[in-house]
Amino acid sequence: MKPIRIAFAALFILPILILSPLYAFLPAALMGGERKVRHLRRCGHFIGNSICFFLGVRVHVDGEENNPEGGNICYMSNHQSMLDIAAFVGAANLWASVIVKAELKKVPIVNMWCNAIECVYIERKSPHDAIKAIFRGVEKLKSGGNMLIYPEGTRSKTGELGEMKSGSLKLATRAKATIVPITVKGMRPGLENIRNFRIVDAYVSIGEPIPTAGLDDEGLKALDQVVYGAIAKRYAELPGRS
């Protein structure tokens, strides 16, 4: 069942991706500034929605009113599936840099989209490079950019919330960024745990923003409980299975 469903979706998704240099990057090369960003964001939104649609995933989004305007925003989300980013830029219509493995630099077209959202590349086997990646992320936030961070460090194999590493908060606190907790639920049955051809209902919930600029030492120590607590609370409230 799973190979059939993925093969069917790939018949539509692959052409959309393969043709994206023509309808996304070629026009973008003739634009500049905000027009270029808006065009690429619209195209990324289309691709993200298309991936979920052809895999039969219906993404329900709530909390859009919680998303702050401007930059220096650090989105922190639990990580369930390879579909998470598709839902982030698609249904949720959010746009942010992501820390990704350096190997993606060599993947055609995917590397173009990584560069479009200004991904921070990391050599996972190098602790030294991991530290440098954090500093690059901090500078990106300080310059007004947005970052998407997965504090669990990897996708949950069960769909349940994994252990969230408190060290991931340093990227946001050093940049004095506003943290926006994102809760994802129900994505794995849309790809990793496909069982049938039924529509899968998945959820993306945007939580209330948490400023870090004015936090004292006590506030910084409790920040992990505040952020991860907000994600865990919303996860328990959302319907459906993992």
C-alpha positions as CSV (number, residue, x, y, z in Angstrom):
1,M,0.0,0.0,0.0
2,K,2.7,2.5,1.0
3,P,4.8,2.1,-2.2
4,I,1.7,2.4,-4.4
5,R,0.5,5.6,-2.7
6,I,4.0,7.2,-2.8
7,A,4.5,6.2,-6.4
8,F,1.1,7.8,-7.3
9,A,1.9,11.0,-5.5
10,A,5.4,11.1,-7.1
11,L,3.8,11.2,-10.6
12,F,2.5,14.7,-9.7
13,I,5.0,16.0,-7.2
14,L,8.2,15.3,-9.1
15,P,7.2,17.3,-12.2
16,I,6.2,20.2,-9.9
17,L,9.7,20.1,-8.3
18,I,11.6,19.5,-11.5
19,L,10.0,22.4,-13.2
20,S,10.4,24.8,-10.3
21,P,13.7,26.3,-11.7
22,L,11.5,27.5,-14.7
23,Y,8.5,28.9,-12.9
24,A,10.2,29.9,-9.6
25,F,13.9,30.6,-10.0
26,L,14.0,32.0,-13.5
27,P,11.5,34.8,-12.9
28,A,13.1,35.4,-9.5
29,A,16.5,36.0,-11.2
30,L,14.8,38.9,-13.0
31,M,13.4,40.4,-9.8
32,G,15.1,42.0,-6.8
33,G,14.6,42.6,-3.1
34,E,11.2,41.9,-1.6
35,R,9.6,41.0,-5.0
36,K,12.0,38.1,-5.4
37,V,11.4,36.9,-1.8
38,R,7.6,37.1,-2.2
39,H,7.7,35.2,-5.5
40,L,9.8,32.4,-4.2
41,R,7.7,32.2,-1.1
42,R,4.5,31.9,-3.2
43,C,6.1,29.1,-5.2
44,G,7.3,27.4,-2.0
45,H,3.8,27.7,-0.6
46,F,2.4,26.1,-3.8
47,I,4.9,23.2,-3.7
48,G,4.4,22.5,0.0
49,N,0.6,22.4,-0.5
50,S,1.0,20.2,-3.5
51,I,3.2,17.6,-1.7
52,C,0.6,17.3,1.1
53,F,-2.4,17.3,-1.3
54,F,-1.1,14.5,-3.5
55,L,-0.1,12.4,-0.5
56,G,-3.6,12.8,0.7
57,V,-2.8,14.9,3.8
58,R,-5.3,17.5,4.9
59,V,-3.5,19.9,7.1
60,H,-5.5,21.9,9.6
61,V,-3.8,25.1,10.8
62,D,-4.7,27.2,13.8
63,G,-3.2,30.1,15.7
64,E,-2.2,32.2,12.6
65,E,-3.0,35.3,14.6
66,N,-0.2,34.4,17.0
67,N,2.5,34.8,14.3
68,P,4.4,38.1,14.9
69,E,5.1,40.5,12.1
70,G,8.6,41.3,11.1
71,G,11.8,39.2,11.6
72,N,14.0,37.9,14.4
73,I,11.5,35.1,15.0
74,C,12.6,31.6,16.1
75,Y,10.0,29.0,15.4
76,M,10.4,25.9,17.6
77,S,8.5,22.8,16.6
78,N,8.3,19.1,17.5
79,H,9.4,17.0,14.5
80,Q,7.3,14.1,13.3
81,S,7.8,13.6,9.6
82,M,9.6,14.7,6.4
83,L,6.3,16.4,5.6
84,D,6.7,18.9,8.5
85,I,8.5,21.5,6.4
86,A,6.0,21.0,3.5
87,A,3.2,21.8,5.9
88,F,5.2,24.7,7.4
89,V,5.7,26.5,4.1
90,G,2.5,25.2,2.6
91,A,-0.6,25.1,4.8
92,A,0.8,27.2,7.6
93,N,2.3,29.7,5.0
94,L,5.4,30.4,7.1
95,W,8.9,31.1,5.8
96,A,12.1,30.6,7.7
97,S,15.7,29.3,7.4
98,V,16.3,25.8,8.6
99,I,19.5,24.0,9.8
100,V,20.0,21.1,7.4
101,K,22.7,18.6,6.8
102,A,25.5,19.6,4.4
103,E,24.8,16.7,2.1
104,L,21.8,18.5,0.7
105,K,24.1,21.0,-1.0
106,K,24.7,18.2,-3.6
107,V,21.0,17.4,-4.3
108,P,19.9,19.2,-7.5
109,I,16.8,21.5,-7.2
110,V,16.5,20.7,-3.4
111,N,19.7,22.7,-2.9
112,M,18.2,25.6,-4.8
113,W,15.3,25.7,-2.4
114,C,17.6,25.3,0.6
115,N,19.5,28.4,-0.7
116,A,16.2,30.2,-1.3
117,I,15.2,30.0,2.4
118,E,18.8,30.6,3.4
119,C,19.4,27.3,5.1
120,V,22.2,27.0,7.6
121,Y,24.3,23.9,6.5
122,I,25.8,21.7,9.2
123,E,28.3,18.8,9.1
124,R,26.6,16.5,11.5
125,K,29.7,14.5,12.3
126,S,31.6,17.6,13.3
127,P,30.9,19.1,16.8
128,H,33.0,22.1,15.8
129,D,30.8,22.7,12.8
130,A,27.7,22.3,14.9
131,I,28.9,25.2,17.1
132,K,29.6,27.3,14.0
133,A,26.1,26.6,12.7
134,I,24.6,27.9,15.9
135,F,26.5,31.2,15.5
136,R,25.5,31.5,11.9
137,G,21.9,31.0,13.0
138,V,22.3,33.6,15.7
139,E,23.6,36.1,13.1
140,K,20.8,35.3,10.8
141,L,18.2,36.1,13.5
142,K,20.0,39.3,14.6
143,S,20.0,40.5,11.0
144,G,16.2,40.2,11.0
145,G,15.8,36.7,9.5
146,N,13.6,33.9,10.8
147,M,14.7,30.4,11.9
148,L,12.9,27.1,12.2
149,I,14.4,24.8,14.9
150,Y,13.5,21.3,15.8
151,P,14.7,21.0,19.5
152,E,14.3,17.2,19.4
153,G,17.2,17.1,16.9
154,T,15.6,14.3,14.8
155,R,12.2,13.0,13.7
156,S,10.2,11.1,16.3
157,K,10.0,7.5,15.2
158,T,6.6,7.0,17.0
159,G,5.0,10.3,16.4
160,E,5.0,11.1,20.1
161,L,6.9,14.0,21.5
162,G,10.6,13.2,21.9
163,E,13.1,14.6,24.3
164,M,13.7,18.3,23.5
165,K,17.2,19.5,24.0
166,S,17.5,22.7,26.0
167,G,20.7,23.7,24.2
168,S,18.6,24.6,21.1
169,L,17.2,27.6,23.0
170,K,20.6,29.2,23.0
171,L,20.2,30.1,19.4
172,A,17.1,32.2,20.2
173,T,18.3,33.7,23.5
174,R,21.6,34.8,22.1
175,A,19.8,36.6,19.3
176,K,17.2,37.9,21.7
177,A,14.6,36.5,19.3
178,T,10.9,36.0,19.8
179,I,10.2,32.3,20.1
180,V,7.0,31.0,18.5
181,P,6.2,27.4,19.5
182,I,4.8,25.2,16.8
183,T,3.0,22.0,17.5
184,V,2.6,19.3,14.8
185,K,0.5,16.2,15.1
186,G,-0.7,13.5,12.7
187,M,1.9,13.9,9.9
188,R,3.5,10.4,10.0
189,P,0.4,8.5,8.7
190,G,0.7,10.8,5.6
191,L,4.2,9.4,4.6
192,E,6.2,7.3,7.0
193,N,3.2,5.3,8.4
194,I,1.0,5.1,5.3
195,R,-1.6,2.3,5.8
196,N,-4.3,2.9,3.2
197,F,-5.6,5.4,0.6
198,R,-7.8,7.4,3.0
199,I,-7.3,11.1,3.6
200,V,-5.1,11.8,6.6
201,D,-5.9,14.7,8.9
202,A,-2.9,16.4,10.3
203,Y,-2.5,19.5,12.5
204,V,-0.2,22.5,12.7
205,S,-0.8,24.8,15.7
206,I,1.0,28.2,16.0
207,G,1.4,29.1,19.7
208,E,1.6,32.4,21.4
209,P,4.9,34.2,20.9
210,I,7.5,34.2,23.8
211,P,9.9,37.2,23.8
212,T,13.4,36.5,25.1
213,A,14.9,40.0,25.0
214,G,13.9,41.0,28.5
215,L,14.3,37.8,30.3
216,D,16.4,37.7,33.5
217,D,18.5,34.7,34.7
218,E,15.5,33.1,36.3
219,G,13.4,33.6,33.2
220,L,16.1,32.0,31.0
221,K,16.4,29.0,33.3
222,A,12.6,28.4,33.1
223,L,12.4,29.1,29.3
224,D,12.7,25.4,28.3
225,Q,9.8,24.5,30.5
226,V,7.7,27.4,29.1
227,V,8.5,26.6,25.4
228,Y,8.3,22.8,25.6
229,G,5.4,23.0,28.0
230,A,3.4,25.0,25.4
231,I,4.2,22.4,22.7
232,A,3.3,19.5,24.9
233,K,0.1,21.1,26.2
234,R,-1.1,21.8,22.6
235,Y,-0.1,18.4,21.4
236,A,-2.4,16.8,24.1
237,E,-5.2,19.0,23.0
238,L,-5.1,18.4,19.3
239,P,-7.3,15.6,18.0
240,G,-6.2,12.4,16.2
241,R,-3.4,9.9,16.6
242,S,0.3,10.6,16.2
